[in-house]
Amino acid sequence: MADLESIAAGLAGAYRAGQPTLPPLTSTYDGITVDDAYAIQQIQIRRRIEAGAAVIGFKVGLTSAAMQQQMGVYEPDFGHLLSDMLHPADAPIAVAGFRQPRAEPEIALVLDRDLHGPGLSVADVMSATAYALPAIEIIDSRITDWKIGLVDTVADNASSGGLVLGQSPVRPGGRDLSLAGCVFRRNGRIVGTGAGAAVLGSPWHAATWLANTLTARGAELAAGSIVLTGSITAAVPVAAGDAVTVTIDGLGSVTAVFD
């Protein structure tokens, strides 16, 4: 049986520059399951909280066909967002703090009350949402060359890295986010376009999936939580000197600059 504590320690060590990334977990540990992977994720989160970080929300990953095809994983997953992952818009982000960074355009939701499941509906999630924002998620992987399956990305906190949020909150007011168009630029050139419908049919659907899935695993979304609802387009690699901008109809723009 796989030693989940040791696997979590190995992944945590691979966050550090100069340390080797890891081969896919499923090629190393026979019989490792998705439930094991979420347990590994939780062990890492507990350790990071003990070291001073705080949970500020959750991310839904692998929600769009583009990302599922890019990663070869065909169902959603979730990871934790921590206080040390949040970067100010337009402030330089050091790429040295990542291993294999890529950027994604997303719609973020911020809750103004707790969500308690099970059986939450889209209407429940909409009524609990204070505002929406354009967002950039920086995904990263401690697995060599991004050769991930579902178990690998779940154990690796859904391939999390960081996030940047827009600075002008928009009250959703029943807004149909599936129709919100997105333009994604790197260094001024368009590298992706899409709409909120790419994310499980709507970012509202993704957030509802998350809320019900968390409940099933004994967790809940608290008031003030940030929810990253999933990438609207395929992710793009980023390096020092790059700037990426996400513009979403009705929500505005946000830029991340890498140093």
C-alpha positions in Angstrom: 0.0 0.0 0.0 1.3 3.5 -0.9 2.6 5.6 2.0 0.5 8.7 1.4 2.5 10.8 3.9 5.7 10.1 2.0 4.1 10.8 -1.3 2.8 14.2 0.0 6.3 15.0 1.3 7.8 14.1 -2.1 5.4 16.4 -3.9 6.0 19.2 -1.4 9.8 18.9 -1.9 9.4 19.2 -5.6 7.9 22.7 -5.2 11.5 23.9 -4.5 13.7 25.1 -7.3 16.7 22.8 -7.7 14.8 19.7 -6.6 13.8 17.1 -9.2 10.2 16.9 -10.4 8.5 13.5 -10.0 7.5 10.8 -12.4 3.7 10.2 -12.7 2.4 8.7 -9.4 0.5 5.9 -11.2 3.7 4.7 -12.8 5.4 4.6 -9.3 2.6 3.3 -7.0 0.4 0.4 -8.0 -3.2 0.7 -7.1 -3.2 4.4 -6.1 -6.7 5.8 -6.3 -8.4 9.2 -6.7 -9.4 9.0 -3.1 -5.8 8.4 -2.1 -4.9 11.4 -4.3 -7.3 13.7 -2.4 -5.9 12.4 0.9 -2.4 13.3 -0.3 -3.7 16.8 -1.3 -5.2 17.3 2.1 -2.0 16.2 3.8 -0.1 18.9 1.9 -2.7 21.6 2.6 -2.6 20.8 6.3 1.2 21.1 6.4 1.0 24.5 4.5 -1.6 25.8 7.0 0.7 24.7 9.8 3.5 26.7 8.2 1.3 29.8 8.1 -0.8 29.8 5.0 -4.6 30.1 5.0 -7.2 28.6 2.7 -8.9 31.4 0.7 -11.0 29.3 -1.6 -10.9 26.5 -4.1 -10.2 25.9 -7.8 -12.1 23.7 -10.2 -9.8 22.2 -12.7 -10.2 20.4 -16.1 -13.6 21.8 -16.8 -13.2 22.7 -20.4 -12.8 20.4 -23.4 -9.7 22.3 -24.4 -8.0 21.7 -21.0 -9.1 18.1 -20.8 -7.6 17.4 -24.3 -4.5 19.3 -23.4 -3.9 17.3 -20.2 -5.4 14.0 -21.2 -7.8 14.0 -18.3 -11.5 13.8 -18.8 -13.3 14.7 -15.6 -13.1 17.8 -13.3 -11.1 17.9 -10.1 -10.6 20.5 -7.4 -7.8 22.0 -5.4 -7.3 24.5 -2.6 -6.4 28.1 -3.0 -4.0 29.4 -0.3 -3.1 32.9 0.8 0.5 32.6 -0.4 -0.8 31.8 -3.9 -2.5 35.2 -4.4 -0.6 37.8 -6.5 -1.5 41.4 -7.1 -2.5 42.4 -10.6 0.3 44.1 -12.7 2.9 43.4 -10.0 5.9 41.3 -11.2 5.5 37.6 -10.4 8.8 35.7 -10.1 8.8 32.7 -12.4 11.6 31.2 -10.3 8.9 30.4 -7.7 7.4 27.9 -10.1 8.5 24.7 -11.8 6.6 24.5 -15.1 4.2 27.5 -15.1 1.3 28.0 -17.5 -1.4 30.6 -17.4 -5.1 30.2 -17.9 -8.1 32.6 -18.3 -10.9 32.1 -15.8 -13.9 33.6 -14.2 -13.6 33.9 -10.4 -16.6 34.0 -8.1 -16.4 35.4 -4.5 -19.1 34.2 -2.0 -20.9 36.4 0.5 -22.3 33.5 2.5 -21.5 29.9 3.3 -22.7 27.2 1.0 -24.0 24.1 2.7 -24.8 21.0 0.7 -25.7 18.4 -0.4 -28.0 19.0 -3.3 -27.1 22.5 -4.0 -28.5 24.0 -7.2 -27.1 26.7 -9.6 -29.7 29.1 -8.1 -28.2 28.4 -4.6 -24.7 29.2 -5.8 -25.9 32.3 -7.6 -27.7 33.7 -4.6 -24.6 33.1 -2.4 -22.2 34.9 -4.8 -21.2 38.5 -4.0 -19.4 39.3 -7.2 -17.5 37.9 -10.2 -14.1 38.9 -11.5 -11.8 38.1 -14.4 -8.9 36.0 -13.2 -5.6 34.4 -14.3 -4.7 31.1 -12.8 -1.0 30.1 -12.9 -1.0 26.3 -13.1 2.1 24.4 -12.3 3.1 20.8 -11.9 5.5 18.9 -9.8 5.2 16.0 -12.2 7.9 15.8 -14.9 6.9 17.3 -18.3 3.2 17.6 -17.3 2.8 13.9 -17.9 -0.3 13.8 -15.6 -3.3 11.7 -15.1 -6.2 12.5 -12.8 -4.5 10.9 -9.8 -1.3 13.0 -10.4 -3.1 16.3 -10.7 -5.4 15.7 -7.8 -2.5 14.7 -5.5 -0.6 17.8 -6.7 -3.4 20.1 -5.5 -5.0 20.2 -8.9 -1.7 21.4 -10.5 -2.0 24.7 -8.6 0.5 27.5 -8.7 -1.0 30.9 -8.2 -3.8 33.3 -9.1 -4.3 37.0 -10.0 -7.7 38.6 -9.7 -9.2 41.6 -11.5 -9.7 44.7 -9.4 -13.2 45.8 -10.3 -15.8 43.4 -8.8 -19.0 43.0 -10.7 -22.2 41.9 -9.0 -23.5 39.0 -11.1 -27.2 39.8 -10.6 -28.3 36.6 -12.3 -25.8 37.2 -15.2 -25.6 34.4 -17.7 -21.9 33.8 -17.4 -22.0 31.1 -20.1 -22.4 33.9 -22.7 -19.4 35.9 -21.3 -16.8 36.1 -24.1 -13.1 35.8 -23.3 -10.0 37.0 -25.1 -6.7 35.8 -23.8 -3.5 37.6 -24.8 0.2 36.9 -24.2 2.5 39.8 -24.9 -0.3 41.5 -26.8 -1.1 38.7 -29.2 -4.3 36.7 -28.9 -3.5 33.1 -27.9 -7.1 32.0 -27.1 -10.7 33.0 -27.3 -13.8 31.4 -25.8 -16.8 31.9 -23.6 -18.0 30.9 -20.2 -20.0 28.0 -21.8 -16.6 26.2 -22.3 -16.6 25.6 -18.5 -19.0 22.7 -17.9 -21.6 24.7 -19.9 -21.3 27.6 -17.5 -19.0 28.8 -14.6 -22.1 28.5 -12.5 -22.3 24.8 -13.2 -18.6 24.4 -12.3 -19.1 26.2 -9.0 -22.1 24.1 -8.2 -20.2 20.9 -9.0 -17.5 22.1 -6.6 -19.8 23.0 -3.8 -21.6 19.6 -3.9 -18.3 17.7 -4.4 -16.7 19.5 -1.3 -19.8 18.6 0.8 -19.4 14.9 -0.2 -15.8 15.1 1.0 -16.7 16.7 4.3 -15.8 20.3 3.4 -17.8 23.4 2.6 -17.4 26.8 0.9 -17.3 29.6 3.5 -18.3 33.2 3.1 -15.5 35.1 1.4 -14.2 32.1 -0.5 -12.8 32.6 -3.9 -13.9 30.1 -6.5 -11.8 29.7 -9.7 -14.3 28.1 -12.1 -11.9 26.6 -14.6 -10.0 27.6 -17.7 -12.0 28.9 -20.7 -9.2 28.1 -23.2 -6.1 25.9 -23.3 -3.3 27.1 -21.0 -0.2 28.7 -22.3 3.4 28.5 -21.0 4.8 31.6 -19.4 8.4 32.7 -18.8 10.2 35.8 -17.4 9.4 38.8 -19.5 5.9 37.6 -20.4 2.6 39.4 -19.7 -0.7 37.8 -20.1 -4.1 39.6 -20.1 -7.6 38.2 -19.8 -10.5 40.3 -21.0 -14.0 39.0 -20.2 -17.2 40.7 -21.5 -19.0 42.5 -18.7 -16.3 41.7 -16.2 -13.3 43.7 -17.5 -9.6 42.8 -17.7 -6.7 41.6 -15.6 -3.0 41.3 -16.4 -0.2 39.2 -14.9 3.4 40.2 -15.5 6.2 37.6 -15.1 9.7 38.5 -14.0 
